Amino acid sequence: MALNLHALRLFAAVARHRSFSRAAEALRISQPAVSKTVREFEQQIGERLLERGIPGGVGLTAAGARLMQHANALFAAEAAAEEELAERRGLRTGSLSIGASTTIATYLLAPVLSAFHHSHPQVALALASANTADIVTRLLARELDVALVEGPVDDPAISVTPWRTDEMALIAAPFHRLAMAAPISPADLSTEVMLLREPGSGTREVVLDAMRRAGITPGQLLEIEGTETEKQLVASGFGVAIVSKAAARDQIALGRLQVVAVRGFSLHRILSRLDLPGRQPSAAAAAFGKLLDSHAEWSARRG
């Protein structure tokens, strides 16, 4: 029995998005068409592939999970063939999908993206900004050509390579009591509200580990989704936060935020590139990787 590849694509989209409606929206076709095609596909195969009506949307049956593995491999081979043809055209066409955790995407990638577009203006670029956990998920699904994260990743299916170092610091509003008393001791934070990124954020894991090692126990932890929201709250005088200096550079220069020195505390983290072992990078991904390396070397010299 020959598989209906169109139906396989629709099934895979529903599985990735965990929803018929979201898959239909991504594919720009109607939801009834997606539902009908997938239902007929299950009948053709003789197996139920999707669990419908479960919390969170749609899930995979055991048969569906196995078929999804084959689908990912098939679509990866198709993408590799397309990229090889693009390579033969000398990067005059093609696409590059980049995924980066929030701090990297927002504050560090702009010069690299600009340089790549200047050299290869015909390559279509897509940048996804998400927390580390989401970037890992999308890389494993082969939705990304390049993946960069700021948090630790421990997955045997992923190769982790250090990219560059990022300095982090405690920030407060200039009129905050801790800013006016700096340098402070870890004990000075025992009655303070510490703003912390959401679960799944690489910054969150790094900050929690650094605070444990430094003996910092804030009076209260408040979870915030997104570094920009953290900075706005801190600038208003509400709490303090430990963020990348690159993320706070503009507000520090404007005098809206201030770095607060903490005795015995310093934090440098490693930002990393993620790859799937054995996966051959496309010509566009390889060219982008060289620019990433050059940018890391320039940043290290700049200090």
MIDOSE-1310 file (N, C-alpha, C; in nm, 2 decimals, decimal comma, always signed):
residues 303
maln	+0,08/-0,12/+0,00/+0,00/+0,00/+0,00/+0,09/+0,12/+0,00; +0,07/+0,21/-0,10/+0,14/+0,34/-0,11/+0,08/+0,44/-0,01; +0,17/+0,51/+0,07/+0,12/+0,61/+0,16/+0,08/+0,73/+0,08; -0,03/+0,80/+0,12/-0,07/+0,92/+0,06/+0,01/+1,03/+0,13
lhal	+0,11/+1,09/+0,06/+0,21/+1,18/+0,12/+0,14/+1,31/+0,16; +0,04/+1,35/+0,09/-0,04/+1,47/+0,12/-0,11/+1,45/+0,26; -0,17/+1,34/+0,27/-0,24/+1,30/+0,40/-0,14/+1,29/+0,51; -0,02/+1,23/+0,48/+0,09/+1,22/+0,58/+0,13/+1,36/+0,63
rlfa	+0,14/+1,46/+0,54/+0,18/+1,59/+0,58/+0,07/+1,65/+0,68; -0,05/+1,63/+0,64/-0,16/+1,69/+0,73/-0,16/+1,62/+0,87; -0,15/+1,49/+0,87/-0,14/+1,41/+0,99/-0,02/+1,47/+1,08; +0,10/+1,49/+1,02/+0,21/+1,53/+1,09/+0,19/+1,67/+1,14
avar	+0,12/+1,76/+1,07/+0,09/+1,89/+1,11/+0,00/+1,89/+1,24; -0,10/+1,81/+1,23/-0,19/+1,80/+1,35/-0,11/+1,74/+1,47; -0,03/+1,65/+1,45/+0,05/+1,59/+1,56/+0,14/+1,70/+1,62; +0,21/+1,78/+1,53/+0,30/+1,88/+1,58/+0,23/+1,99/+1,66
hrsf	+0,11/+2,03/+1,61/+0,04/+2,15/+1,67/-0,06/+2,10/+1,78; -0,08/+1,97/+1,79/-0,17/+1,91/+1,89/-0,31/+1,96/+1,87; -0,34/+2,00/+1,75/-0,48/+2,06/+1,73/-0,51/+2,06/+1,58; -0,63/+2,02/+1,54/-0,67/+2,02/+1,40/-0,68/+2,17/+1,35
sraa	-0,74/+2,26/+1,44/-0,76/+2,40/+1,40/-0,63/+2,47/+1,38; -0,53/+2,45/+1,47/-0,40/+2,51/+1,46/-0,32/+2,46/+1,34; -0,34/+2,33/+1,31/-0,27/+2,27/+1,19/-0,33/+2,33/+1,07; -0,47/+2,35/+1,06/-0,53/+2,40/+0,95/-0,49/+2,55/+0,92
ealr	-0,48/+2,62/+1,03/-0,43/+2,76/+1,02/-0,29/+2,77/+0,97; -0,20/+2,68/+1,02/-0,06/+2,69/+0,97/-0,05/+2,65/+0,83; -0,14/+2,55/+0,78/-0,13/+2,50/+0,64/-0,22/+2,59/+0,55; -0,30/+2,68/+0,61/-0,38/+2,77/+0,53/-0,49/+2,69/+0,45
isqp	-0,55/+2,59/+0,52/-0,66/+2,52/+0,46/-0,77/+2,51/+0,56; -0,88/+2,47/+0,53/-0,99/+2,46/+0,62/-0,98/+2,35/+0,72; -1,03/+2,36/+0,84/-1,03/+2,26/+0,94/-1,10/+2,13/+0,90; -1,22/+2,15/+0,84/-1,29/+2,03/+0,79/-1,21/+1,95/+0,69
avsk	-1,14/+2,02/+0,61/-1,06/+1,94/+0,51/-0,95/+1,86/+0,57; -0,88/+1,92/+0,68/-0,78/+1,85/+0,75/-0,84/+1,73/+0,82; -0,95/+1,75/+0,89/-1,01/+1,64/+0,97/-1,05/+1,53/+0,88; -1,11/+1,56/+0,76/-1,16/+1,46/+0,67/-1,04/+1,38/+0,61
tvre	-0,94/+1,45/+0,57/-0,82/+1,38/+0,51/-0,75/+1,29/+0,61; -0,74/+1,34/+0,74/-0,67/+1,26/+0,84/-0,76/+1,14/+0,88; -0,89/+1,15/+0,88/-0,98/+1,04/+0,91/-0,97/+0,94/+0,80; -0,97/+0,98/+0,68/-0,96/+0,88/+0,57/-0,82/+0,82/+0,56
feqq	-0,72/+0,89/+0,61/-0,58/+0,84/+0,62/-0,58/+0,72/+0,72; -0,64/+0,74/+0,83/-0,65/+0,64/+0,93/-0,72/+0,52/+0,88; -0,83/+0,54/+0,81/-0,90/+0,43/+0,75/-0,81/+0,35/+0,65; -0,74/+0,43/+0,57/-0,65/+0,36/+0,47/-0,55/+0,28/+0,54
iger	-0,49/+0,33/+0,64/-0,38/+0,25/+0,71/-0,44/+0,14/+0,80; -0,56/+0,16/+0,85/-0,63/+0,06/+0,93/-0,58/+0,07/+1,08; -0,54/+0,19/+1,12/-0,50/+0,21/+1,25/-0,55/+0,35/+1,30; -0,58/+0,36/+1,43/-0,61/+0,49/+1,48/-0,48/+0,56/+1,52
ller	-0,45/+0,68/+1,46/-0,32/+0,74/+1,48/-0,33/+0,85/+1,58; -0,45/+0,91/+1,61/-0,46/+1,03/+1,70/-0,56/+1,00/+1,80; -0,52/+1,05/+1,92/-0,62/+1,04/+2,04/-0,69/+1,18/+2,04; -0,82/+1,18/+2,02/-0,89/+1,31/+2,02/-0,96/+1,33/+2,15
gipg	-0,98/+1,46/+2,18/-1,06/+1,49/+2,30/-0,98/+1,48/+2,43; -0,85/+1,48/+2,43/-0,77/+1,47/+2,55/-0,74/+1,61/+2,60; -0,70/+1,62/+2,73/-0,66/+1,76/+2,77/-0,54/+1,81/+2,69; -0,55/+1,93/+2,65/-0,44/+1,99/+2,58/-0,45/+1,98/+2,43
gvgl	-0,56/+1,91/+2,38/-0,58/+1,90/+2,24/-0,58/+1,76/+2,19; -0,49/+1,73/+2,09/-0,48/+1,60/+2,03/-0,35/+1,53/+2,06; -0,35/+1,40/+2,08/-0,23/+1,33/+2,11/-0,21/+1,21/+2,01; -0,09/+1,15/+2,02/-0,06/+1,04/+1,93/-0,09/+0,91/+2,00
taag	-0,14/+0,81/+1,92/-0,15/+0,67/+1,97/-0,01/+0,61/+1,95; +0,01/+0,49/+1,99/+0,14/+0,42/+1,98/+0,17/+0,41/+1,83; +0,07/+0,38/+1,75/+0,09/+0,37/+1,60/+0,12/+0,50/+1,54; +0,05/+0,60/+1,59/+0,08/+0,74/+1,54/+0,22/+0,79/+1,57
arlm	+0,26/+0,76/+1,70/+0,40/+0,80/+1,73/+0,50/+0,73/+1,65; +0,48/+0,61/+1,61/+0,58/+0,54/+1,53/+0,58/+0,59/+1,39; +0,46/+0,62/+1,34/+0,45/+0,68/+1,20/+0,51/+0,82/+1,20; +0,49/+0,89/+1,31/+0,55/+1,03/+1,31/+0,70/+1,02/+1,30
qhan	+0,76/+0,92/+1,36/+0,91/+0,91/+1,35/+0,95/+0,89/+1,20; +0,87/+0,80/+1,13/+0,90/+0,78/+0,99/+0,88/+0,91/+0,91; +0,77/+0,99/+0,94/+0,73/+1,11/+0,87/+0,84/+1,21/+0,89; +0,90/+1,23/+1,01/+1,00/+1,32/+1,04/+1,13/+1,29/+0,95
alfa	+1,16/+1,16/+0,95/+1,28/+1,12/+0,87/+1,25/+1,14/+0,72; +1,13/+1,12/+0,67/+1,10/+1,14/+0,53/+1,10/+1,29/+0,49; +1,05/+1,37/+0,58/+1,05/+1,52/+0,55/+1,19/+1,57/+0,56; +1,27/+1,52/+0,65/+1,41/+1,57/+0,67/+1,48/+1,53/+0,54
aeaa	+1,46/+1,41/+0,48/+1,53/+1,38/+0,36/+1,49/+1,47/+0,25; +1,36/+1,50/+0,24/+1,31/+1,59/+0,14/+1,37/+1,73/+0,15; +1,38/+1,78/+0,28/+1,44/+1,91/+0,30/+1,59/+1,91/+0,26; +1,66/+1,80/+0,29/+1,80/+1,79/+0,26/+1,82/+1,79/+0,11
aeee	+1,73/+1,73/+0,03/+1,74/+1,73/-0,11/+1,71/+1,87/-0,17; +1,62/+1,94/-0,11/+1,59/+2,08/-0,15/+1,71/+2,17/-0,12; +1,77/+2,15/+0,00/+1,88/+2,23/+0,04/+2,00/+2,20/-0,05; +2,02/+2,08/-0,09/+2,13/+2,04/-0,18/+2,12/+2,11/-0,31
laer	+2,00/+2,12/-0,36/+1,97/+2,19/-0,49/+2,00/+2,34/-0,47; +1,96/+2,39/-0,35/+1,99/+2,53/-0,32/+2,14/+2,56/-0,32; +2,22/+2,46/-0,26/+2,36/+2,48/-0,25/+2,42/+2,49/-0,39; +2,36/+2,41/-0,48/+2,42/+2,41/-0,62/+2,39/+2,55/-0,69
rglr	+2,29/+2,62/-0,64/+2,26/+2,75/-0,69/+2,34/+2,86/-0,62; +2,43/+2,81/-0,53/+2,52/+2,91/-0,47/+2,45/+3,00/-0,37; +2,35/+2,95/-0,30/+2,27/+3,03/-0,20/+2,20/+3,15/-0,26; +2,17/+3,14/-0,39/+2,09/+3,25/-0,46/+1,95/+3,24/-0,42
tgsl	+1,91/+3,12/-0,37/+1,77/+3,10/-0,32/+1,78/+3,01/-0,20; +1,67/+2,97/-0,14/+1,67/+2,88/-0,03/+1,61/+2,95/+0,09; +1,61/+2,88/+0,21/+1,56/+2,93/+0,33/+1,64/+2,89/+0,45; +1,63/+2,96/+0,56/+1,70/+2,93/+0,68/+1,61/+2,96/+0,80
siga	+1,58/+2,86/+0,88/+1,50/+2,87/+1,00/+1,59/+2,87/+1,12; +1,58/+2,98/+1,20/+1,67/+3,00/+1,31/+1,58/+3,00/+1,44; +1,62/+2,93/+1,54/+1,55/+2,93/+1,67/+1,64/+2,98/+1,78; +1,60/+3,07/+1,86/+1,69/+3,12/+1,96/+1,61/+3,15/+2,09
stti	+1,67/+3,12/+2,20/+1,60/+3,15/+2,33/+1,60/+3,31/+2,34; +1,51/+3,35/+2,42/+1,46/+3,49/+2,42/+1,57/+3,60/+2,42; +1,66/+3,58/+2,52/+1,77/+3,68/+2,53/+1,86/+3,69/+2,41; +1,89/+3,57/+2,35/+1,98/+3,57/+2,23/+1,90/+3,63/+2,11
atyl	+1,78/+3,59/+2,09/+1,70/+3,64/+1,98/+1,68/+3,79/+1,99; +1,66/+3,84/+2,11/+1,62/+3,98/+2,12/+1,74/+4,08/+2,12; +1,85/+4,03/+2,19/+1,96/+4,13/+2,21/+2,09/+4,09/+2,15; +2,11/+3,97/+2,09/+2,24/+3,94/+2,04/+2,25/+3,90/+1,89
lapv	+2,14/+3,86/+1,83/+2,14/+3,81/+1,70/+2,13/+3,91/+1,59; +2,09/+4,03/+1,62/+2,06/+4,13/+1,51/+2,18/+4,15/+1,42; +2,30/+4,17/+1,47/+2,41/+4,20/+1,38/+2,45/+4,08/+1,29; +2,43/+3,96/+1,34/+2,45/+3,83/+1,27/+2,35/+3,82/+1,15
lsaf	+2,22/+3,84/+1,19/+2,12/+3,83/+1,09/+2,14/+3,94/+0,98; +2,18/+4,06/+1,02/+2,20/+4,17/+0,92/+2,31/+4,13/+0,83; +2,42/+4,08/+0,88/+2,54/+4,04/+0,80/+2,50/+3,93/+0,70; +2,42/+3,83/+0,75/+2,39/+3,72/+0,66/+2,30/+3,77/+0,55
hhsh	+2,20/+3,85/+0,58/+2,11/+3,90/+0,48/+2,19/+3,98/+0,38; +2,28/+4,06/+0,42/+2,36/+4,14/+0,33/+2,44/+4,06/+0,23; +2,49/+3,94/+0,28/+2,57/+3,85/+0,19/+2,48/+3,76/+0,11; +2,36/+3,72/+0,16/+2,28/+3,63/+0,09/+2,13/+3,68/+0,09
pqva	+2,11/+3,79/+0,02/+1,98/+3,86/+0,03/+1,86/+3,77/-0,03; +1,89/+3,67/-0,11/+1,78/+3,59/-0,17/+1,74/+3,47/-0,08; +1,81/+3,45/+0,03/+1,78/+3,34/+0,12/+1,67/+3,39/+0,22; +1,56/+3,32/+0,23/+1,45/+3,36/+0,31/+1,48/+3,32/+0,46
lala	+1,48/+3,42/+0,55/+1,51/+3,40/+0,69/+1,38/+3,39/+0,77; +1,38/+3,30/+0,87/+1,27/+3,30/+0,97/+1,34/+3,28/+1,11; +1,30/+3,37/+1,20/+1,36/+3,37/+1,34/+1,25/+3,34/+1,44; +1,26/+3,23/+1,51/+1,17/+3,20/+1,62/+1,23/+3,23/+1,75
sant	+1,16/+3,31/+1,84/+1,21/+3,34/+1,97/+1,13/+3,27/+2,07; +1,19/+3,19/+2,16/+1,11/+3,11/+2,26/+1,21/+3,07/+2,37; +1,16/+3,01/+2,48/+1,25/+2,97/+2,58/+1,32/+2,85/+2,54; +1,42/+2,81/+2,62/+1,51/+2,70/+2,59/+1,44/+2,57/+2,56
adiv	+1,34/+2,54/+2,65/+1,27/+2,41/+2,63/+1,19/+2,40/+2,50; +1,14/+2,52/+2,46/+1,06/+2,52/+2,33/+1,16/+2,50/+2,21; +1,28/+2,57/+2,22/+1,37/+2,56/+2,11/+1,42/+2,41/+2,10; +1,44/+2,35/+2,21/+1,48/+2,20/+2,20/+1,38/+2,12/+2,14
trll	+1,25/+2,14/+2,17/+1,14/+2,07/+2,11/+1,13/+2,09/+1,96; +1,15/+2,21/+1,92/+1,14/+2,24/+1,77/+1,26/+2,19/+1,70; +1,38/+2,18/+1,76/+1,50/+2,13/+1,69/+1,48/+1,98/+1,68; +1,43/+1,91/+1,78/+1,41/+1,76/+1,77/+1,30/+1,73/+1,67
arel	+1,21/+1,82/+1,64/+1,11/+1,80/+1,54/+1,16/+1,84/+1,40; +1,29/+1,88/+1,39/+1,36/+1,92/+1,27/+1,29/+2,04/+1,21; +1,23/+2,13/+1,29/+1,17/+2,25/+1,24/+1,27/+2,37/+1,23; +1,39/+2,35/+1,28/+1,49/+2,45/+1,29/+1,62/+2,41/+1,22
dval	+1,68/+2,50/+1,15/+1,81/+2,47/+1,09/+1,93/+2,51/+1,18; +1,90/+2,61/+1,26/+2,00/+2,66/+1,36/+1,93/+2,68/+1,49; +1,99/+2,64/+1,60/+1,93/+2,66/+1,73/+2,03/+2,71/+1,83; +1,99/+2,81/+1,90/+2,08/+2,88/+2,00/+2,01/+2,89/+2,13
vegp	+2,07/+2,85/+2,24/+2,00/+2,86/+2,37/+2,09/+2,92/+2,48; +2,03/+2,97/+2,59/+2,10/+3,03/+2,70/+2,10/+2,94/+2,82; +2,03/+2,83/+2,82/+2,01/+2,74/+2,93/+2,08/+2,61/+2,91; +2,10/+2,53/+3,02/+2,16/+2,40/+3,01/+2,07/+2,30/+2,93
vddp	+2,12/+2,22/+2,85/+2,05/+2,12/+2,78/+2,11/+1,98/+2,80; +2,04/+1,89/+2,85/+2,09/+1,75/+2,87/+2,00/+1,65/+2,80; +2,03/+1,63/+2,68/+1,95/+1,54/+2,60/+2,04/+1,46/+2,51; +2,05/+1,33/+2,52/+2,14/+1,25/+2,44/+2,12/+1,26/+2,29
aisv	+2,00/+1,31/+2,25/+1,97/+1,32/+2,10/+2,02/+1,46/+2,05; +2,08/+1,54/+2,13/+2,13/+1,67/+2,09/+2,27/+1,70/+2,13; +2,35/+1,75/+2,03/+2,49/+1,79/+2,05/+2,49/+1,94/+2,09; +2,56/+1,97/+2,20/+2,57/+2,10/+2,26/+2,71/+2,16/+2,24
tpwr	+2,72/+2,27/+2,17/+2,85/+2,34/+2,15/+2,85/+2,48/+2,21; +2,95/+2,51/+2,29/+2,96/+2,65/+2,34/+2,97/+2,75/+2,23; +2,89/+2,86/+2,24/+2,90/+2,96/+2,13/+2,97/+3,09/+2,19; +2,92/+3,15/+2,29/+2,99/+3,26/+2,35/+2,95/+3,28/+2,50
tdem	+3,02/+3,37/+2,57/+3,00/+3,39/+2,71/+2,91/+3,51/+2,73; +2,82/+3,50/+2,82/+2,73/+3,61/+2,85/+2,74/+3,65/+3,00; +2,76/+3,78/+3,03/+2,77/+3,82/+3,17/+2,64/+3,86/+3,22; +2,60/+3,82/+3,34/+2,47/+3,85/+3,40/+2,50/+3,93/+3,53
alia	+2,40/+4,01/+3,57/+2,41/+4,10/+3,69/+2,28/+4,12/+3,75; +2,29/+4,16/+3,88/+2,17/+4,20/+3,95/+2,14/+4,35/+3,91; +2,01/+4,37/+3,88/+1,97/+4,51/+3,84/+1,86/+4,56/+3,93; +1,85/+4,69/+3,95/+1,75/+4,75/+4,03/+1,73/+4,89/+3,97
apfh	+1,62/+4,96/+4,01/+1,60/+5,10/+3,97/+1,70/+5,18/+4,05; +1,75/+5,29/+3,99/+1,85/+5,37/+4,06/+1,81/+5,42/+4,19; +1,68/+5,44/+4,22/+1,63/+5,49/+4,34/+1,60/+5,38/+4,44; +1,62/+5,25/+4,40/+1,59/+5,14/+4,49/+1,69/+5,14/+4,61
rlam	+1,64/+5,10/+4,72/+1,73/+5,10/+4,84/+1,86/+5,02/+4,82; +1,85/+4,91/+4,75/+1,97/+4,83/+4,73/+2,07/+4,90/+4,63; +2,01/+4,97/+4,53/+2,10/+5,04/+4,44/+2,18/+5,15/+4,51; +2,11/+5,21/+4,61/+2,17/+5,32/+4,68/+2,27/+5,27/+4,79
aapi	+2,26/+5,14/+4,82/+2,35/+5,09/+4,93/+2,46/+5,00/+4,87; +2,47/+4,99/+4,74/+2,57/+4,90/+4,68/+2,71/+4,95/+4,71; +2,80/+4,85/+4,72/+2,78/+4,70/+4,71/+2,71/+4,64/+4,83; +2,63/+4,54/+4,80/+2,55/+4,48/+4,90/+2,60/+4,34/+4,93
spad	+2,55/+4,27/+5,04/+2,58/+4,14/+5,07/+2,46/+4,05/+5,03; +2,48/+3,92/+5,01/+2,37/+3,83/+4,98/+2,26/+3,84/+5,08; +2,29/+3,86/+5,20/+2,19/+3,87/+5,31/+2,09/+3,99/+5,29; +2,14/+4,09/+5,22/+2,06/+4,21/+5,19/+1,94/+4,18/+5,11
lste	+1,94/+4,07/+5,04/+1,83/+4,03/+4,95/+1,73/+3,94/+5,02; +1,75/+3,92/+5,15/+1,66/+3,83/+5,22/+1,52/+3,88/+5,24; +1,50/+4,01/+5,22/+1,36/+4,07/+5,24/+1,31/+4,13/+5,10; +1,39/+4,10/+5,00/+1,36/+4,16/+4,87/+1,28/+4,06/+4,78
vmll	+1,20/+4,12/+4,69/+1,13/+4,05/+4,58/+1,22/+4,03/+4,47; +1,25/+3,90/+4,43/+1,34/+3,87/+4,31/+1,25/+3,83/+4,20; +1,25/+3,90/+4,09/+1,18/+3,86/+3,97/+1,25/+3,75/+3,90; +1,18/+3,65/+3,85/+1,24/+3,53/+3,79/+1,17/+3,49/+3,67
repg	+1,24/+3,45/+3,57/+1,18/+3,40/+3,44/+1,09/+3,28/+3,46; +1,00/+3,25/+3,37/+0,91/+3,14/+3,38/+0,98/+3,00/+3,36; +0,91/+2,89/+3,41/+0,97/+2,76/+3,39/+0,99/+2,73/+3,24; +1,10/+2,66/+3,21/+1,14/+2,64/+3,07/+1,24/+2,74/+3,02
sgtr	+1,25/+2,85/+3,09/+1,35/+2,95/+3,05/+1,49/+2,91/+3,09; +1,59/+2,92/+3,00/+1,73/+2,89/+3,03/+1,78/+2,98/+3,14; +1,74/+3,11/+3,13/+1,79/+3,21/+3,23/+1,75/+3,17/+3,37; +1,62/+3,12/+3,38/+1,57/+3,08/+3,51/+1,66/+2,98/+3,58
evvl	+1,70/+2,87/+3,50/+1,78/+2,76/+3,56/+1,92/+2,81/+3,60; +1,98/+2,90/+3,52/+2,11/+2,95/+3,55/+2,10/+3,04/+3,67; +2,00/+3,13/+3,68/+1,99/+3,22/+3,80/+1,97/+3,14/+3,93; +1,88/+3,05/+3,93/+1,85/+2,97/+4,05/+1,97/+2,90/+4,10
damr	+2,05/+2,84/+4,00/+2,17/+2,77/+4,04/+2,27/+2,86/+4,10; +2,29/+2,98/+4,04/+2,39/+3,08/+4,08/+2,35/+3,13/+4,22; +2,22/+3,15/+4,25/+2,18/+3,20/+4,38/+2,20/+3,10/+4,48; +2,18/+2,97/+4,45/+2,20/+2,86/+4,55/+2,35/+2,86/+4,59
ragi	+2,44/+2,87/+4,49/+2,58/+2,87/+4,51/+2,63/+2,99/+4,59; +2,57/+3,10/+4,57/+2,61/+3,23/+4,64/+2,54/+3,25/+4,77; +2,45/+3,16/+4,81/+2,38/+3,17/+4,93/+2,28/+3,28/+4,93; +2,22/+3,32/+4,82/+2,12/+3,42/+4,80/+1,98/+3,36/+4,82
tpgq	+1,91/+3,41/+4,92/+1,77/+3,36/+4,94/+1,68/+3,48/+4,95; +1,62/+3,52/+4,84/+1,53/+3,64/+4,84/+1,41/+3,61/+4,93; +1,35/+3,72/+4,98/+1,23/+3,71/+5,06/+1,12/+3,66/+4,98; +1,11/+3,68/+4,85/+1,00/+3,63/+4,77/+1,05/+3,62/+4,62
llei	+1,00/+3,51/+4,56/+1,03/+3,49/+4,41/+0,90/+3,52/+4,34; +0,91/+3,60/+4,23/+0,79/+3,62/+4,15/+0,82/+3,59/+4,01; +0,75/+3,49/+3,95/+0,77/+3,44/+3,81/+0,72/+3,55/+3,71; +0,80/+3,58/+3,62/+0,76/+3,68/+3,51/+0,79/+3,61/+3,38
egte	+0,70/+3,62/+3,28/+0,72/+3,57/+3,15/+0,78/+3,68/+3,06; +0,91/+3,67/+3,03/+0,98/+3,76/+2,94/+1,07/+3,86/+3,01; +1,19/+3,88/+2,96/+1,29/+3,97/+3,01/+1,24/+4,11/+3,01; +1,17/+4,15/+2,90/+1,12/+4,29/+2,89/+1,03/+4,33/+3,00
tekq	+0,94/+4,24/+3,04/+0,85/+4,26/+3,15/+0,93/+4,27/+3,28; +1,02/+4,19/+3,30/+1,11/+4,19/+3,42/+1,17/+4,33/+3,43; +1,23/+4,38/+3,32/+1,30/+4,51/+3,33/+1,21/+4,63/+3,35; +1,09/+4,62/+3,30/+0,99/+4,73/+3,32/+0,95/+4,74/+3,46
lvas	+0,93/+4,62/+3,52/+0,89/+4,62/+3,66/+1,00/+4,67/+3,75; +1,12/+4,62/+3,72/+1,24/+4,66/+3,80/+1,26/+4,81/+3,79; +1,25/+4,87/+3,67/+1,27/+5,01/+3,65/+1,17/+5,09/+3,73; +1,05/+5,03/+3,75/+0,94/+5,10/+3,83/+0,97/+5,10/+3,98
gfgv	+1,07/+5,02/+4,02/+1,10/+5,01/+4,16/+1,05/+4,89/+4,23; +0,98/+4,80/+4,15/+0,93/+4,68/+4,20/+1,02/+4,56/+4,19; +1,09/+4,53/+4,30/+1,18/+4,42/+4,30/+1,31/+4,44/+4,23; +1,39/+4,33/+4,22/+1,51/+4,33/+4,15/+1,52/+4,20/+4,06
aivs	+1,62/+4,19/+3,98/+1,63/+4,07/+3,89/+1,77/+4,05/+3,85; +1,80/+3,93/+3,82/+1,94/+3,90/+3,76/+1,92/+3,87/+3,61; +1,97/+3,95/+3,53/+1,95/+3,94/+3,38/+2,09/+3,95/+3,31; +2,08/+3,92/+3,18/+2,20/+3,94/+3,10/+2,23/+4,09/+3,09
kaaa	+2,35/+4,13/+3,10/+2,39/+4,27/+3,09/+2,36/+4,32/+2,95; +2,37/+4,23/+2,85/+2,33/+4,27/+2,71/+2,18/+4,31/+2,70; +2,10/+4,24/+2,78/+1,96/+4,27/+2,78/+1,92/+4,40/+2,85; +2,01/+4,44/+2,94/+1,98/+4,57/+3,02/+2,06/+4,69/+2,97
rdqi	+2,15/+4,67/+2,87/+2,25/+4,77/+2,84/+2,18/+4,90/+2,80; +2,08/+4,90/+2,72/+2,01/+5,03/+2,68/+1,95/+5,10/+2,80; +1,88/+5,03/+2,89/+1,82/+5,10/+3,00/+1,92/+5,14/+3,10; +2,03/+5,07/+3,11/+2,14/+5,12/+3,20/+2,20/+5,25/+3,15
algr	+2,22/+5,26/+3,02/+2,27/+5,38/+2,96/+2,18/+5,50/+2,97; +2,05/+5,47/+2,97/+1,95/+5,58/+2,99/+1,92/+5,62/+3,13; +1,99/+5,54/+3,23/+1,97/+5,57/+3,37/+1,84/+5,52/+3,43; +1,77/+5,43/+3,36/+1,65/+5,37/+3,41/+1,68/+5,25/+3,50
lqvv	+1,79/+5,18/+3,48/+1,83/+5,07/+3,55/+1,97/+5,08/+3,60; +2,01/+5,01/+3,70/+2,14/+5,02/+3,76/+2,19/+4,88/+3,80; +2,32/+4,85/+3,76/+2,38/+4,72/+3,81/+2,41/+4,74/+3,96; +2,37/+4,64/+4,04/+2,40/+4,64/+4,18/+2,50/+4,53/+4,21
avrg	+2,62/+4,57/+4,25/+2,72/+4,48/+4,29/+2,69/+4,40/+4,42; +2,70/+4,27/+4,41/+2,68/+4,19/+4,53/+2,81/+4,12/+4,57; +2,85/+4,14/+4,69/+2,98/+4,09/+4,74/+2,99/+3,94/+4,72; +3,10/+3,89/+4,66/+3,12/+3,75/+4,64/+3,03/+3,69/+4,53
fslh	+2,96/+3,77/+4,45/+2,88/+3,71/+4,35/+2,91/+3,77/+4,21; +2,94/+3,68/+4,12/+2,95/+3,71/+3,98/+2,90/+3,60/+3,89; +2,85/+3,63/+3,78/+2,79/+3,52/+3,70/+2,81/+3,54/+3,55; +2,88/+3,44/+3,49/+2,90/+3,43/+3,35/+2,85/+3,30/+3,30
rils	+2,76/+3,30/+3,21/+2,70/+3,18/+3,15/+2,75/+3,15/+3,01; +2,74/+3,03/+2,97/+2,77/+2,99/+2,83/+2,65/+2,98/+2,75; +2,64/+3,06/+2,64/+2,54/+3,04/+2,54/+2,58/+2,94/+2,44; +2,49/+2,85/+2,40/+2,52/+2,73/+2,32/+2,45/+2,72/+2,19
rldl	+2,52/+2,65/+2,10/+2,45/+2,61/+1,97/+2,41/+2,46/+1,99; +2,30/+2,43/+1,94/+2,25/+2,29/+1,94/+2,24/+2,23/+1,80; +2,28/+2,11/+1,80/+2,27/+2,03/+1,67/+2,22/+1,89/+1,69; +2,17/+1,83/+1,58/+2,13/+1,69/+1,59/+2,25/+1,61/+1,53
pgrq	+2,31/+1,52/+1,61/+2,43/+1,45/+1,57/+2,40/+1,38/+1,44; +2,50/+1,39/+1,34/+2,48/+1,32/+1,21/+2,40/+1,40/+1,11; +2,34/+1,51/+1,15/+2,26/+1,59/+1,05/+2,36/+1,68/+0,98; +2,36/+1,67/+0,85/+2,44/+1,75/+0,77/+2,38/+1,89/+0,75
psaa	+2,45/+2,00/+0,79/+2,39/+2,13/+0,78/+2,38/+2,17/+0,63; +2,28/+2,25/+0,61/+2,26/+2,30/+0,47/+2,37/+2,41/+0,45; +2,38/+2,45/+0,32/+2,48/+2,55/+0,29/+2,44/+2,68/+0,36; +2,32/+2,71/+0,37/+2,28/+2,84/+0,44/+2,31/+2,82/+0,59
aaaf	+2,28/+2,71/+0,65/+2,31/+2,69/+0,79/+2,46/+2,70/+0,82; +2,54/+2,64/+0,73/+2,69/+2,64/+0,74/+2,74/+2,78/+0,73; +2,68/+2,86/+0,64/+2,73/+3,00/+0,62/+2,69/+3,08/+0,75; +2,57/+3,06/+0,80/+2,53/+3,13/+0,92/+2,61/+3,09/+1,04
gkll	+2,65/+2,96/+1,05/+2,74/+2,92/+1,15/+2,87/+2,99/+1,15; +2,93/+3,01/+1,04/+3,06/+3,09/+1,03/+3,04/+3,23/+1,08; +2,93/+3,29/+1,05/+2,90/+3,43/+1,10/+2,89/+3,43/+1,25; +2,82/+3,32/+1,30/+2,81/+3,31/+1,45/+2,95/+3,30/+1,52
dsha	+3,03/+3,22/+1,46/+3,17/+3,21/+1,51/+3,25/+3,34/+1,51; +3,23/+3,41/+1,40/+3,30/+3,54/+1,38/+3,25/+3,64/+1,49; +3,12/+3,64/+1,51/+3,06/+3,73/+1,60/+3,11/+3,70/+1,75; +3,12/+3,57/+1,78/+3,16/+3,53/+1,91/+3,31/+3,57/+1,93
ewsa	+3,39/+3,56/+1,83/+3,53/+3,60/+1,84/+3,54/+3,75/+1,86; +3,46/+3,83/+1,78/+3,46/+3,97/+1,80/+3,42/+4,01/+1,94; +3,31/+3,95/+1,99/+3,26/+3,98/+2,12/+3,37/+3,95/+2,23; +3,44/+3,84/+2,21/+3,54/+3,81/+2,31/+3,66/+3,91/+2,31
rrg	+3,70/+3,96/+2,19/+3,80/+4,06/+2,18/+3,75/+4,19/+2,24; +3,62/+4,22/+2,22/+3,57/+4,35/+2,27/+3,56/+4,35/+2,42; +3,55/+4,22/+2,48/+3,54/+4,21/+2,63/+3,41/+4,24/+2,68
